């Protein structure tokens, strides 16, 4: 497994928070195709098959921490 760059960790954190590629592109001021390219590199670096798998692997590997993930209050209450 390769280490992620700070930019790719940031993008993965945005993915973990439920943002679409288009939303991430708008938030970061980059084209959606650039987000797609970053995600492809993230999947390759983590040997992940999809977005959820990449987030899970990154959490276990220490590339992301739970503090990077915001759970809306209403979802938190439903889970409790």
GROMACS elastic network, one bead per residue, 0.5 to 0.9 nm:
[ bonds ]
;  ai    aj funct       b0    kb
    1    44     6  0.85677   500
    1    45     6  0.56616   500
    1    46     6  0.53717   500
    1    47     6  0.69516   500
    2    42     6  0.89808   500
    2    44     6  0.85638   500
    2    46     6  0.65391   500
    3    45     6  0.70969   500
    3    46     6  0.81448   500
    3    63     6  0.74929   500
    4     7     6  0.79433   500
    4     8     6  0.58439   500
    4     9     6  0.60321   500
    4    41     6  0.89776   500
    4    42     6  0.70625   500
    4    45     6  0.72158   500
    4    46     6  0.84233   500
    4    63     6  0.70522   500
    5     8     6  0.51941   500
    5     9     6  0.62024   500
    5    10     6  0.85880   500
    6     9     6  0.50754   500
    6    10     6  0.61571   500
    6    11     6  0.86852   500
    7    10     6  0.50597   500
    7    11     6  0.62775   500
    7    12     6  0.86554   500
    7    38     6  0.87309   500
    8    12     6  0.60646   500
    8    13     6  0.84795   500
    8    38     6  0.64692   500
    8    39     6  0.77272   500
    8    41     6  0.84641   500
    8    42     6  0.67621   500
    9    12     6  0.50284   500
    9    13     6  0.60850   500
    9    14     6  0.86246   500
    9    42     6  0.85101   500
    9    58     6  0.86353   500
    9    63     6  0.68315   500
    9    64     6  0.68679   500
   10    13     6  0.50739   500
   10    14     6  0.63380   500
   10    15     6  0.86950   500
   10    64     6  0.89026   500
   10    68     6  0.87768   500
   11    14     6  0.50522   500
   11    15     6  0.62579   500
   11    16     6  0.86350   500
   11    24     6  0.71701   500
   11    28     6  0.88260   500
   11    35     6  0.77308   500
   11    38     6  0.78169   500
   11    39     6  0.78627   500
   12    16     6  0.60599   500
   12    17     6  0.85886   500
   12    39     6  0.77150   500
   12    42     6  0.78799   500
   12    51     6  0.82828   500
   12    54     6  0.78797   500
   12    55     6  0.67917   500
   12    58     6  0.85186   500
   12    64     6  0.80902   500
   13    17     6  0.63134   500
   13    18     6  0.89242   500
   13    55     6  0.78453   500
   13    64     6  0.70590   500
   13    65     6  0.89765   500
   13    68     6  0.58549   500
   13    69     6  0.65857   500
   14    17     6  0.51011   500
   14    18     6  0.67343   500
   14    19     6  0.57730   500
   14    20     6  0.84500   500
   14    24     6  0.67107   500
   14    68     6  0.84491   500
   14    69     6  0.81790   500
   15    18     6  0.52644   500
   15    19     6  0.51875   500
   15    20     6  0.68973   500
   15    21     6  0.79057   500
   15    24     6  0.78309   500
   15    51     6  0.71353   500
   15    52     6  0.85457   500
   15    55     6  0.78640   500
   16    19     6  0.74360   500
   16    51     6  0.79254   500
   16    52     6  0.75364   500
   16    55     6  0.61335   500
   16    68     6  0.80477   500
   16    69     6  0.61618   500
   16    70     6  0.83784   500
   17    68     6  0.81854   500
   17    69     6  0.56557   500
   17    70     6  0.60418   500
   17    71     6  0.74785   500
   19    22     6  0.79867   500
   19    23     6  0.57630   500
   19    24     6  0.61722   500
   20    23     6  0.51031   500
   20    24     6  0.61877   500
   20    25     6  0.85527   500
   21    24     6  0.50683   500
   21    25     6  0.61032   500
   21    26     6  0.86734   500
   21    32     6  0.58313   500
   21    33     6  0.84002   500
   21    35     6  0.60414   500
   21    36     6  0.68818   500
   21    39     6  0.89689   500
   22    25     6  0.50746   500
   22    26     6  0.63157   500
   22    27     6  0.86810   500
   22    31     6  0.78816   500
   22    32     6  0.52924   500
   22    33     6  0.88542   500
   22    35     6  0.80356   500
   23    26     6  0.51265   500
   23    27     6  0.61143   500
   23    28     6  0.86021   500
   23    32     6  0.82953   500
   24    27     6  0.50284   500
   24    28     6  0.60803   500
   24    29     6  0.82186   500
   24    30     6  0.80758   500
   24    31     6  0.89517   500
   24    32     6  0.75822   500
   24    35     6  0.71237   500
   25    28     6  0.52887   500
   25    29     6  0.56371   500
   25    31     6  0.53545   500
   25    32     6  0.50598   500
   25    33     6  0.84102   500
   25    34     6  0.77154   500
   25    35     6  0.62220   500
   26    29     6  0.50591   500
   26    30     6  0.65083   500
   26    31     6  0.76041   500
   26    32     6  0.80334   500
   27    30     6  0.79555   500
   28    31     6  0.87230   500
   30    33     6  0.83145   500
   30    34     6  0.64736   500
   30    35     6  0.73149   500
   31    34     6  0.52420   500
   31    35     6  0.66919   500
   31    36     6  0.88696   500
   32    36     6  0.62574   500
   32    37     6  0.86894   500
   33    37     6  0.62095   500
   33    38     6  0.86527   500
   34    37     6  0.50164   500
   34    38     6  0.62169   500
   34    39     6  0.85932   500
   35    38     6  0.50666   500
   35    39     6  0.61407   500
   35    40     6  0.86001   500
   36    39     6  0.50940   500
   36    40     6  0.61764   500
   36    41     6  0.87068   500
   37    40     6  0.51024   500
   37    41     6  0.63468   500
   37    42     6  0.86340   500
   38    41     6  0.51320   500
   38    42     6  0.61257   500
   38    43     6  0.86616   500
   39    43     6  0.60516   500
   39    44     6  0.84436   500
   39    51     6  0.82219   500
   40    43     6  0.51668   500
   40    44     6  0.61888   500
   40    45     6  0.86034   500
   41    44     6  0.50036   500
   41    45     6  0.59707   500
   41    46     6  0.84893   500
   42    45     6  0.50859   500
   42    46     6  0.60645   500
   42    47     6  0.81134   500
   42    48     6  0.78649   500
   42    54     6  0.73911   500
   43    46     6  0.52933   500
   43    47     6  0.55114   500
   43    49     6  0.64793   500
   43    50     6  0.69787   500
   43    51     6  0.78515   500
   43    53     6  0.86191   500
   43    54     6  0.61672   500
   44    48     6  0.65342   500
   44    49     6  0.85380   500
   45    48     6  0.78066   500
   46    49     6  0.89284   500
   46    53     6  0.89944   500
   46    54     6  0.64829   500
   46    57     6  0.68019   500
   46    58     6  0.73055   500
   47    54     6  0.78321   500
   47    57     6  0.86025   500
   48    51     6  0.77148   500
   48    52     6  0.86028   500
   48    53     6  0.55588   500
   48    54     6  0.50136   500
   48    55     6  0.87315   500
   48    57     6  0.73726   500
   49    52     6  0.84119   500
   49    53     6  0.61753   500
   49    54     6  0.71465   500
   50    53     6  0.53060   500
   50    54     6  0.61157   500
   50    55     6  0.87640   500
   51    54     6  0.51179   500
   51    55     6  0.63118   500
   51    56     6  0.87068   500
   52    55     6  0.51831   500
   52    56     6  0.62100   500
   52    57     6  0.86309   500
   53    56     6  0.50790   500
   53    57     6  0.60711   500
   53    58     6  0.84501   500
   54    57     6  0.51953   500
   54    58     6  0.60036   500
   54    59     6  0.85590   500
   55    58     6  0.50820   500
   55    59     6  0.61414   500
   55    60     6  0.87126   500
   55    63     6  0.89675   500
   55    64     6  0.76316   500
   56    59     6  0.51921   500
   56    60     6  0.63370   500
   56    61     6  0.85886   500
   56    64     6  0.89283   500
   57    60     6  0.52039   500
   57    61     6  0.59880   500
   57    62     6  0.84669   500
   57    63     6  0.83025   500
   57    64     6  0.89066   500
   58    61     6  0.50441   500
   58    62     6  0.59327   500
   58    64     6  0.53675   500
   58    65     6  0.81409   500
   59    62     6  0.52280   500
   59    63     6  0.60162   500
   59    65     6  0.57158   500
   59    66     6  0.72086   500
   60    63     6  0.77251   500
   60    64     6  0.80721   500
   60    65     6  0.85951   500
   61    64     6  0.77107   500
   62    65     6  0.62976   500
   64    67     6  0.81109   500
   64    68     6  0.65129   500
   64    69     6  0.86118   500
   65    68     6  0.55917   500
   65    69     6  0.76007   500
   66    69     6  0.54726   500
   66    70     6  0.83194   500
   67    70     6  0.73036   500
   71    74     6  0.83276   500
   71    75     6  0.65110   500
   71    76     6  0.61950   500
   72    75     6  0.54424   500
   72    76     6  0.62480   500
   72    77     6  0.87672   500
   73    77     6  0.61414   500
   73    78     6  0.86469   500
   74    77     6  0.51797   500
   74    78     6  0.62925   500
   74    79     6  0.87538   500
   75    78     6  0.50618   500
   75    79     6  0.62179   500
   75    80     6  0.87357   500
   76    79     6  0.52215   500
   76    80     6  0.63850   500
   77    80     6  0.52346   500
